[in-house]
Amino acid sequence: MRRLLCSAILASLPLSASLAGCHNDTTVVTVSIPDRAGSVRPAAAQILIMVPYDRDSVIREISAPWLTRRPDTIPLTRMLDSLQGAFARLAAATPRDRAAARAVVDRLQAPDGPLARLRAAQHAWQDSAYASYDSLTFLLVKRIARDPFADTTDAAGIARVRPSRSGPWWITATTWDASDPFSEWYWNLPLTSDTVRLTAANARHRRRF
């Protein structure tokens, strides 16, 4: 079954991406994201992963049978919004009000509280839906015969990556949103030109459940 799924994913890769990405030239990758104040800054020491397949396609394939069983994410999103607001009120609290503000944060973060239960339900679903990810990507890499590799941006948010073998490549990276500890920036882009810029504009902004 997994080998059949592997073949299906390989066959579904867009032809344009396969042709455009068939090179092993050096690509300059720049990463810049908003800081806590909203100003765009270079992302130093950002880990970049280059893989010879479309990671999102793999995730869609393996999670599709599980989508109808995923717990509703709206209650958890609302709870995380409440917790973020509680942290903001704690940071702004006067000495007289700090104890009460801290109590609200502690109550929301209680290990047996609603937030913890909602998170546990999401994590349990993810563990089931993505259980075959490692084995499937191993089969993909073995069949494609191109190993993933990593690089890291310098102090200016720049990395120069060069695949050792020609072929389609995708660059994937994840970093926290500085203004929201419960959200992150995620990129999964084809490596198809001599310069790739990772910014908030071409990232997926998603919750960290």
Phi, psi and omega per residue, in radians:
M1 nan -0.796 -3.128
R2 -1.145 -0.640 3.112
R3 -1.166 -0.651 3.085
L4 -1.137 -0.716 3.123
L5 -1.127 -0.695 3.098
C6 -1.028 -0.812 3.140
S7 -1.098 -0.680 3.141
A8 -1.130 -0.707 3.135
I9 -1.170 -0.753 3.102
L10 -1.045 -0.733 -3.112
A11 -1.209 -0.403 -3.070
S12 -1.560 -0.094 3.138
L13 -1.084 2.348 -3.120
P14 -1.049 2.328 -3.126
L15 -1.075 -0.673 -3.110
S16 -1.092 -0.700 3.123
A17 -1.188 -0.660 3.140
S18 -1.113 -0.746 -3.121
L19 -1.266 -0.779 -3.065
A20 -1.184 -0.488 -3.066
G21 -1.612 0.056 -3.065
C22 -1.400 1.369 3.087
H23 -2.733 2.869 3.023
N24 -2.320 0.593 3.057
D25 -1.303 2.876 3.076
T26 -1.264 2.333 3.084
T27 -2.044 2.266 3.062
V28 -1.499 2.121 3.141
V29 -1.964 2.175 3.072
T30 -2.006 2.466 -3.137
V31 -2.220 2.180 3.091
S32 -2.479 2.366 -3.079
I33 -2.444 2.775 3.107
P34 -1.198 2.463 3.026
D35 -1.509 -2.980 -3.065
R36 -1.062 -0.534 -3.125
A37 -1.528 -0.087 3.129
G38 1.692 -0.052 3.095
S39 -1.389 2.413 -3.116
V40 -1.372 2.220 -3.103
R41 -2.263 2.634 3.024
P42 -1.093 2.483 3.118
A43 -1.678 1.738 -3.137
A44 -1.402 2.615 3.100
A45 1.007 0.552 3.099
Q46 -1.445 2.195 3.129
I47 -1.372 2.289 3.106
L48 -2.070 2.330 3.120
I49 -2.014 2.200 3.077
M50 -1.837 2.168 -3.104
V51 -2.215 2.622 -3.092
P52 -1.545 0.491 3.121
Y53 -2.677 2.855 3.117
D54 -1.448 1.829 -3.072
R55 -1.018 -0.690 -3.120
D56 -1.127 -0.625 3.106
S57 -1.107 -0.721 3.116
V58 -1.089 -0.802 -3.111
I59 -1.114 -0.709 3.111
R60 -1.088 -0.722 -3.104
E61 -1.130 -0.831 -3.034
I62 -1.344 -0.455 -3.097
S63 -1.588 -0.260 -3.071
A64 -0.908 -0.796 -3.125
P65 -1.166 -0.248 -3.057
W66 -1.774 -0.111 -2.988
L67 -1.053 -0.681 -3.108
T68 -1.223 -0.264 -3.122
R69 -1.771 0.049 -3.131
R70 -1.264 2.327 3.072
P71 -1.087 2.585 3.124
D72 -1.022 2.261 -3.104
T73 -1.547 -0.201 -3.069
I74 -1.114 -0.810 3.115
P75 -1.024 -0.689 3.130
L76 -1.186 -0.702 3.098
T77 -1.043 -0.737 3.125
R78 -1.144 -0.692 3.113
M79 -1.142 -0.692 3.109
L80 -1.162 -0.645 3.055
D81 -1.085 -0.716 3.123
S82 -1.117 -0.719 3.140
L83 -1.165 -0.711 3.107
Q84 -1.088 -0.726 3.085
G85 -1.118 -0.662 3.117
A86 -1.134 -0.700 3.082
F87 -1.109 -0.711 3.131
A88 -1.109 -0.720 3.116
R89 -1.183 -0.601 3.094
L90 -1.141 -0.747 -3.135
A91 -1.119 -0.544 -3.098
A92 -1.664 -0.042 -3.040
A93 -1.193 2.531 3.014
T94 -1.314 2.832 3.110
P95 -0.927 -0.623 -3.118
R96 -1.188 -0.589 -3.064
D97 -1.697 -0.065 -2.999
R98 -1.132 -0.681 -3.118
A99 -1.083 -0.751 3.137
A100 -1.167 -0.700 3.126
A101 -1.147 -0.690 3.102
R102 -1.124 -0.641 -3.134
A103 -1.112 -0.655 3.113
V104 -1.129 -0.776 3.113
V105 -1.067 -0.801 -3.120
D106 -1.107 -0.671 -3.140
R107 -1.146 -0.728 3.130
L108 -1.167 -0.532 -3.107
Q109 -1.652 0.170 -3.109
A110 -0.973 2.334 -3.082
P111 -1.091 -0.319 3.120
D112 -1.998 0.298 -3.086
G113 -1.547 3.110 -3.116
P114 -1.029 -0.695 -3.131
L115 -1.087 -0.788 3.141
A116 -1.096 -0.686 -3.133
R117 -1.202 -0.713 3.119
L118 -1.127 -0.704 3.102
R119 -1.132 -0.753 -3.134
A120 -1.058 -0.678 3.129
A121 -1.139 -0.720 3.109
Q122 -1.153 -0.735 -3.135
H123 -1.134 -0.656 3.118
A124 -1.130 -0.708 3.105
W125 -1.129 -0.776 3.134
Q126 -1.063 -0.730 3.134
D127 -1.048 -0.647 3.132
S128 -1.354 -0.816 -3.059
A129 -1.153 -0.603 -3.064
Y130 -1.836 0.277 -3.059
A131 -1.045 -0.570 -3.075
S132 -1.608 0.093 -3.044
Y133 -1.062 -0.870 -3.085
D134 -1.091 -0.795 -3.116
S135 -1.179 -0.643 -3.138
L136 -1.200 -0.778 3.130
T137 -1.181 -0.519 3.041
F138 -1.080 -0.780 3.106
L139 -1.115 -0.674 3.116
L140 -1.101 -0.839 -3.132
V141 -1.093 -0.708 3.134
K142 -1.112 -0.715 -3.113
R143 -1.278 -0.702 -3.129
I144 -1.313 -0.469 3.130
A145 1.111 0.708 3.022
R146 -2.438 2.060 -3.049
D147 -1.443 2.429 3.009
P148 -1.045 2.717 3.061
F149 -2.582 2.874 -3.053
A150 -2.171 2.766 3.018
D151 -2.575 2.990 -3.100
T152 -2.397 2.421 3.128
T153 -1.258 2.681 3.105
D154 -1.516 -2.934 -3.080
A155 -1.107 -0.400 3.125
A156 -1.604 0.107 -3.140
G157 1.309 0.497 -3.071
I158 -2.125 2.437 3.018
A159 -2.368 2.582 3.070
R160 -2.042 1.924 -3.043
V161 -1.894 2.490 3.120
R162 -2.452 1.877 3.084
P163 -1.052 2.497 3.129
S164 -1.328 -0.345 -3.134
R165 -2.330 2.564 -3.137
S166 -1.291 2.632 3.111
G167 2.578 3.053 3.064
P168 -1.146 2.354 3.094
W169 -2.347 2.609 3.026
W170 -2.157 2.530 3.074
I171 -1.869 2.279 -3.131
T172 -2.254 2.461 -3.119
A173 -2.725 2.662 3.121
T174 -2.446 2.368 3.060
T175 -2.561 2.668 -3.112
W176 -1.188 2.620 2.974
D177 -1.440 2.060 -3.068
A178 -1.089 -0.414 -3.110
S179 -1.628 -0.103 -3.094
D180 -2.601 1.793 -3.079
P181 -1.145 -0.175 -3.127
F182 -1.818 0.194 3.114
S183 -2.296 2.868 -3.120
E184 -2.579 2.807 3.008
W185 -1.721 2.332 -3.109
Y186 -2.312 2.323 3.098
W187 -2.145 2.500 2.999
N188 -2.614 1.609 -2.978
L189 -2.204 2.525 3.078
P190 -1.195 2.467 3.120
L191 -1.578 1.525 -2.957
T192 -2.104 0.051 -3.124
S193 -2.512 3.109 -3.099
D194 -1.414 -0.159 3.090
T195 -2.466 2.278 3.073
V196 -2.225 2.199 3.141
R197 -1.914 2.116 3.079
L198 -1.705 2.014 -3.106
T199 -2.371 3.050 3.085
A200 -1.107 -0.462 -3.095
A201 -1.196 -0.568 -3.135
N202 -1.956 0.282 3.065
A203 -1.664 2.816 2.949
R204 -1.733 2.129 3.119
H205 -1.605 2.043 -3.017
R206 -2.415 2.739 3.112
R207 -1.278 2.539 3.034
R208 -1.753 1.653 -3.116
F209 -1.424 nan nan
